[in-house]
Amino acid sequence: AFIKVWDITNKYEVDLFEYFAYSKELSQNEKRFLENSVIHYGIDMDDAPFAFTEIESELNTGLLVDYFNQLSVTLENNFQPVPYESYHLAVKLKEGEIDAAVLNRTSVNEDVFQFTQTLYTERSKILVQGDSAFDSIHNVHHMSVAVIAGSTAHHAANEFFSNNETVQLVLTNDLEESFYLLGMGQVDAILGDEAKISYHLNQAIQSNFFKFLEGSIYEEEVAIAVNQDQTELFDILNKGILELKKNDQFSHIHSKWFGSFIPESQYITGGGVAANVLIIILALTALLFIWSQTVTNTVTIRTQELQE
């Protein structure tokens, strides 16, 4: 039974309490909410592969758009993307101009919004040539690494390699420049967002020539955020997301955007582990209680038999 609990939490990336809560069918109130609503969600108009607006067709597309398109099918509701510059997303959501947005689960954001179960984990990782002798971020030395100046990966790398003077960070303007330097042999590796690097490799059909080193310089969970008073929408989204996971829709979407170079997706959150430990403790306590009651009843019966 404990193995089955672990399988559920590991496969669907939720704790057991969430699994049972979000496995329930939509309530009548939730169905009426969807029937009477069009859900507008914000996207970054220039954040490939997550979300972007194609120049020629002017259509909104990307990984996150595919997530919401599948939610539309699963929940039988109309989800409409609204493109903004990235720094407007949280502001527009707080103002109520949109109903939902995919944001990083930071402490600041969690004070303002409520977050669904995690969609994916944003990871800053190091990409090297496939024949590199290094296999982990913890044993690299005498290496030059291209990283986008001012990016999250750049700030994280400054701290991570603060005591390793043999690692030199080479600042670039964008991922294309980083790949150019790597291709020209001017740097030994690229540091950046794992999903964006994987998307670039898939587009160029170059995945067989590179590998990611084990470990991440930086990690942060990403989920759908809604305002604190949108409890009904919050529960609806969680039910829909879990249904997508059960039907393996996330894997299909990831394969479309990343090909064979699919980023890591499995994780166990601290809350999930704590909940599972609590469940195991409660289960053991219940078993001990049942066993104790059984023993007590048996002793009582035997005592009565002896008295007779």
ABEGO torsion letter per residue (X at the ends): XAAAAAAAAAAAGBBAAAAAAAABBBBAAAAAAAAABBBBBBBBABBOAABBBBAAAGBBBEAAAAAAAAAAAAAGBBBBBBBBBAAAAAAAAAAGABABBBBBBBAAAAAABBBBBBABBBBBBBBBBAABABABAAABBGBBBBBBBGBAAAAAAAAAAAABAABBBBBBABAAAAAAAAAAGABABBBBBAAAAAAAAAAAGAAAABBBBBEBABBBBBBBBBBAABAAAAAAAAAAAAAAAAAGAAAAAAAAAAEABBBBABBBBAAAAAAAAAAAAAAAAAAAAAAAAAAAAAAAAAAAAAAX
